[in-house]
Structures are given as C-alpha cells and as structure tokens.
C-alpha cells in the first residue's frame, strides 16, 4: 500500500510540473500585462530538462527514489524563477523612458 501511495505522489509531482509558470502567466494576463508565450514555453522546457537531469544524477549516484520527488520540485522552482525574471526584464524594456 505504501508503494502505491508513493507512486501516486510521484505521478502527481511530475504531472504538476507546469503549474507554477502557468499560474504566473495567468496572473500576468489578469493584471493586463503581456504573457510572453515564448518565455513560458522556454520555462516549461527548462523545468523538464532540470527535472530529468536531476533524475539522471540520482540514478548515476545511486541516490534512490528521492530524486523522483526532488526533481520536479527543483525544476519547477527554477523554471518559474526563469520565467518571472525574464518577463519582468521584458516589461522594463517595454516601458517608455
């Protein structure tokens, strides 16, 4: 039973990897700012690549199943920061001086 709960948790985390950047994009759109869809796609790709990289590092260093849980969390955090930072920079570039 514990392994089934663990499997459900892993599927949930990997399935929710896109939520934070998509939420940031939704909030930007709701506030009347540009969404920058290209940045959102780049952030999602960055998330997935980081999560897979952490998973591969965990396999090569025999870290166990912890990397299955940590990979999506770190990937989502980095991808969200990437989107937030670059979108705010683009907003500053668009503002008239």
N, CA, C and O of each residue as an XYZ file, in Angstrom:
388
protein
N       0.820     -1.196      0.000
C       0.000      0.000      0.000
C       0.862      1.257      0.000
O       0.520      2.253     -0.637
N       1.972      1.205      0.712
C       2.863      2.361      0.776
C       3.484      2.645     -0.588
O       3.664      3.806     -0.956
N       3.810      1.605     -1.333
C       4.407      1.816     -2.656
C       3.392      2.431     -3.629
O       3.775      3.195     -4.514
N       2.118      2.109     -3.475
C       1.096      2.702     -4.333
C       0.945      4.183     -4.026
O       0.810      4.992     -4.944
N       0.964      4.550     -2.758
C       0.880      5.961     -2.378
C       2.101      6.722     -2.881
O       1.984      7.862     -3.329
N       3.249      6.105     -2.808
C       4.475      6.725     -3.298
C       4.408      6.932     -4.809
O       4.822      7.977     -5.311
N       3.896      5.955     -5.526
C       3.743      6.060     -6.972
C       2.757      7.174     -7.345
O       3.001      7.927     -8.288
N       1.667      7.275     -6.623
C       0.694      8.344     -6.865
C       1.321      9.703     -6.602
O       1.070     10.649     -7.349
N       2.129      9.821     -5.562
C       2.812     11.077     -5.265
C       3.772     11.463     -6.383
O       3.830     12.628     -6.777
N       4.516     10.508     -6.890
C       5.461     10.780     -7.986
C       4.705     11.222     -9.242
O       5.104     12.182     -9.902
N       3.629     10.533     -9.568
C       2.839     10.909    -10.749
C       2.249     12.300    -10.557
O       2.224     13.095    -11.497
N       1.778     12.599     -9.364
C       1.219     13.920     -9.079
C       2.273     15.010     -9.250
O       2.006     16.030     -9.885
N       3.461     14.810     -8.693
C       4.511     15.825     -8.804
C       4.953     16.025    -10.251
O       5.132     17.161    -10.690
N       5.128     14.951    -10.983
C       5.544     15.087    -12.382
C       4.428     15.668    -13.231
O       4.701     16.354    -14.217
N       3.184     15.413    -12.875
C       2.071     15.980    -13.614
C       1.844     17.452    -13.333
O       1.276     18.161    -14.164
N       2.278     17.920    -12.180
C       2.055     19.306    -11.782
C       3.254     20.209    -12.083
O       3.295     21.348    -11.617
N       4.210     19.729    -12.841
C       5.446     20.479    -13.065
C       5.189     21.799    -13.792
O       5.967     22.738    -13.630
N       4.147     21.898    -14.570
C       3.872     23.088    -15.366
C       3.041     24.128    -14.626
O       2.865     25.231    -15.143
N       2.527     23.826    -13.448
C       1.530     24.667    -12.784
C       2.068     26.041    -12.375
O       1.387     27.042    -12.600
N       3.243     26.125    -11.794
C       3.723     27.413    -11.274
C       3.955     28.429    -12.394
O       3.455     29.548    -12.282
N       4.685     28.106    -13.471
C       4.822     29.097    -14.548
C       3.486     29.439    -15.207
O       3.263     30.591    -15.578
N       2.609     28.468    -15.354
C       1.309     28.755    -15.948
C       0.490     29.676    -15.045
O      -0.242     30.535    -15.537
N       0.607     29.505    -13.743
C      -0.076     30.393    -12.802
C       0.487     31.801    -12.886
O      -0.262     32.778    -12.865
N       1.811     31.904    -12.982
C       2.421     33.228    -13.137
C       1.950     33.901    -14.417
O       1.669     35.100    -14.423
N       1.861     33.137    -15.498
C       1.395     33.699    -16.771
C      -0.065     34.129    -16.660
O      -0.442     35.175    -17.189
N      -0.881     33.342    -15.985
C      -2.286     33.702    -15.794
C      -2.446     34.978    -14.981
O      -3.293     35.817    -15.289
N      -1.628     35.121    -13.943
C      -1.683     36.345    -13.132
C      -1.237     37.552    -13.944
O      -1.804     38.636    -13.802
N      -0.238     37.380    -14.785
C       0.213     38.483    -15.634
C      -0.909     38.896    -16.582
O      -1.158     40.085    -16.776
N      -1.578     37.919    -17.166
C      -2.660     38.216    -18.103
C      -3.825     38.898    -17.387
O      -4.429     39.830    -17.917
N      -4.131     38.431    -16.194
C      -5.217     39.010    -15.408
C      -4.915     40.463    -15.034
O      -5.828     41.286    -14.955
N      -3.649     40.778    -14.806
C      -3.246     42.136    -14.446
C      -3.017     43.022    -15.665
O      -2.594     44.169    -15.517
N      -3.287     42.518    -16.858
C      -3.179     43.318    -18.075
C      -1.775     43.413    -18.652
O      -1.520     44.237    -19.530
N      -0.867     42.581    -18.171
C       0.496     42.578    -18.709
C       0.639     41.472    -19.748
O      -0.170     40.546    -19.807
N       1.668     41.583    -20.554
C       1.924     40.571    -21.585
C       2.302     39.244    -20.951
O       2.962     39.197    -19.913
N       1.875     38.173    -21.592
C       2.152     36.838    -21.058
C       3.510     36.324    -21.523
O       4.147     35.566    -20.791
N       3.968     36.697    -22.688
C       5.216     36.217    -23.278
C       5.192     34.691    -23.398
O       5.867     33.982    -22.651
N       4.414     34.217    -24.336
C       4.224     32.778    -24.506
C       5.525     32.055    -24.827
O       5.721     30.916    -24.403
N       6.402     32.695    -25.559
C       7.693     32.060    -25.861
C       8.504     31.802    -24.601
O       9.137     30.756    -24.462
N       8.479     32.763    -23.686
C       9.178     32.563    -22.410
C       8.528     31.467    -21.582
O       9.211     30.703    -20.900
N       7.201     31.396    -21.647
C       6.504     30.355    -20.892
C       6.883     28.972    -21.399
O       7.126     28.064    -20.604
N       6.934     28.808    -22.697
C       7.333     27.511    -23.279
C       8.786     27.208    -22.922
O       9.119     26.071    -22.588
N       9.653     28.225    -22.991
C      11.058     28.022    -22.618
C      11.183     27.643    -21.150
O      12.015     26.809    -20.794
N      10.365     28.246    -20.298
C      10.393     27.904    -18.867
C       9.941     26.469    -18.651
O      10.524     25.755    -17.835
N       8.914     26.037    -19.368
C       8.443     24.661    -19.231
C       9.489     23.659    -19.706
O       9.687     22.618    -19.079
N      10.152     23.971    -20.803
C      11.219     23.089    -21.296
C      12.372     23.059    -20.298
O      12.957     22.005    -20.047
N      12.699     24.226    -19.726
C      13.750     24.289    -18.714
C      13.392     23.426    -17.514
O      14.237     22.698    -16.995
N      12.141     23.506    -17.073
C      11.684     22.685    -15.941
C      11.884     21.204    -16.214
O      12.441     20.477    -15.391
N      11.428     20.773    -17.363
C      11.509     19.347    -17.686
C      12.954     18.891    -17.792
O      13.304     17.819    -17.298
N      13.800     19.697    -18.433
C      15.204     19.324    -18.574
C      15.906     19.246    -17.219
O      16.701     18.335    -16.989
N      15.624     20.186    -16.327
C      16.247     20.157    -14.999
C      15.758     18.950    -14.211
O      16.547     18.280    -13.546
N      14.462     18.670    -14.282
C      13.928     17.516    -13.559
C      14.538     16.211    -14.064
O      14.885     15.337    -13.269
N      14.667     16.080    -15.376
C      15.271     14.864    -15.942
C      16.753     14.793    -15.595
O      17.274     13.714    -15.315
N      17.442     15.949    -15.612
C      18.858     15.969    -15.250
C      19.058     15.523    -13.795
O      19.973     14.755    -13.497
N      18.208     16.002    -12.905
C      18.312     15.590    -11.500
C      18.015     14.105    -11.360
O      18.653     13.411    -10.568
N      17.058     13.623    -12.119
C      16.746     12.195    -12.099
C      17.942     11.373    -12.579
O      18.265     10.347    -11.981
N      18.595     11.810    -13.642
C      19.763     11.088    -14.155
C      20.927     11.142    -13.165
O      21.645     10.158    -12.989
N      21.108     12.297    -12.520
C      22.157     12.382    -11.492
C      21.864     11.443    -10.338
O      22.772     10.810     -9.799
N      20.611     11.352     -9.961
C      20.228     10.435     -8.894
C      20.477      8.990     -9.249
O      20.886      8.194     -8.403
N      20.232      8.650    -10.499
C      20.480      7.275    -10.954
C      21.972      6.993    -10.986
O      22.411      5.926    -10.557
N      22.767      7.953    -11.498
C      24.204      7.706    -11.616
C      24.897      7.681    -10.254
O      25.886      6.968    -10.086
N      24.400      8.442     -9.283
C      24.992      8.428     -7.942
C      24.260      7.498     -6.991
O      24.560      7.463     -5.797
N      23.304      6.746     -7.512
C      22.517      5.794     -6.732
C      21.916      6.457     -5.496
O      22.063      5.969     -4.375
N      21.232      7.590     -5.727
C      20.634      8.358     -4.638
C      19.284      7.802     -4.208
O      18.735      8.234     -3.194
N      18.757      6.879     -4.937
C      17.480      6.283     -4.563
C      16.302      7.027     -5.155
O      16.436      7.771     -6.126
N      15.152      6.813     -4.553
C      13.915      7.369     -5.086
C      13.703      8.830     -4.716
O      12.741      9.448     -5.174
N      14.564      9.380     -3.913
C      14.412     10.776     -3.511
C      14.469     11.712     -4.709
O      13.798     12.744     -4.725
N      15.262     11.361     -5.705
C      15.376     12.231     -6.886
C      14.082     12.261     -7.693
O      13.829     13.226     -8.414
N      13.257     11.214     -7.581
C      11.956     11.235     -8.248
C      11.052     12.306     -7.665
O      10.205     12.860     -8.365
N      11.232     12.597     -6.389
C      10.417     13.618     -5.731
C      11.029     15.005     -5.846
O      10.308     15.983     -6.045
N      12.327     15.102     -5.726
C      13.000     16.398     -5.703
C      13.127     16.988     -7.107
O      13.071     18.207     -7.262
N      13.293     16.163     -8.114
C      13.484     16.649     -9.477
C      12.395     17.601     -9.964
O      12.714     18.699    -10.420
N      11.118     17.215     -9.881
C      10.071     18.131    -10.343
C       9.972     19.407     -9.505
O       9.654     20.471    -10.035
N      10.239     19.307     -8.219
C      10.143     20.488     -7.353
C      11.233     21.498     -7.705
O      10.954     22.688     -7.853
N      12.449     21.036     -7.836
C      13.550     21.943     -8.187
C      13.372     22.470     -9.606
O      13.592     23.655     -9.859
N      12.979     21.606    -10.527
C      12.755     22.044    -11.905
C      11.670     23.104    -11.999
O      11.819     24.085    -12.728
N      10.592     22.915    -11.275
C       9.506     23.882    -11.291
C       9.922     25.210    -10.672
O       9.538     26.272    -11.162
N      10.695     25.157     -9.611
C      11.167     26.376     -8.966
C      12.096     27.161     -9.891
O      11.946     28.374    -10.039
N      13.040     26.481    -10.502
C      13.988     27.152    -11.396
C      13.279     27.690    -12.643
O      13.534     28.819    -13.060
N      12.396     26.891    -13.234
C      11.659     27.346    -14.406
C      10.770     28.539    -14.113
O      10.653     29.445    -14.938
N      10.146     28.549    -12.952
C       9.294     29.672    -12.566
C      10.105     30.932    -12.352
O       9.707     32.015    -12.781
N      11.235     30.795    -11.693
C      12.103     31.961    -11.481
C      12.602     32.493    -12.818
O      12.666     33.704    -13.029
N      12.950     31.590    -13.709
C      13.422     31.968    -15.048
C      12.343     32.774    -15.773
O      12.629     33.827    -16.343
N      11.111     32.281    -15.749
C      10.019     32.986    -16.415
C       9.762     34.338    -15.757
O       9.631     35.349    -16.447
N       9.690     34.362    -14.448
C       9.405     35.596    -13.713
C      10.478     36.652    -13.972
O      10.156     37.813    -14.225
N      11.740     36.261    -13.911
C      12.839     37.204    -14.076
C      12.890     37.755    -15.501
O      13.001     38.967    -15.686
N      12.810     36.889    -16.505
C      12.883     37.361    -17.882
C      11.644     38.157    -18.287
O      11.753     39.105    -19.064
N      10.480     37.793    -17.780
C       9.269     38.561    -18.090
C       9.343     39.952    -17.477
O       8.922     40.925    -18.104
N       9.868     40.062    -16.267
C       9.998     41.395    -15.655
C      11.041     42.235    -16.397
O      10.886     43.451    -16.503
N      12.094     41.604    -16.907
C      13.073     42.343    -17.701
C      12.454     42.842    -19.004
O      12.709     43.973    -19.417
N      11.642     42.006    -19.653
C      10.976     42.432    -20.887
C       9.985     43.558    -20.602
O       9.818     44.458    -21.425
N       9.327     43.514    -19.446
C       8.422     44.596    -19.083
C       9.184     45.919    -18.933
O       8.706     46.972    -19.356
N      10.358     45.851    -18.333
C      11.167     47.073    -18.161
C      11.615     47.611    -19.512
O      11.680     48.825    -19.706
N      11.923     46.716    -20.450
C      12.336     47.152    -21.789
C      11.186     47.813    -22.539
O      11.410     48.733    -23.325
N       9.964     47.357    -22.306
C       8.809     47.898    -22.997
C       8.359     49.259    -22.455
O       7.730     50.034    -23.175
N       8.677     49.549    -21.199
C       8.238     50.801    -20.594
C       8.952     51.969    -21.257
O      10.165     51.934    -21.462
N       8.179     53.017    -21.595
C       8.828     54.195    -22.191
C       9.661     54.930    -21.159
O       9.276     55.039    -19.995
N      10.791     55.427    -21.591
C      11.712     56.107    -20.673
C      11.360     57.559    -20.522
O      12.031     58.283    -19.786
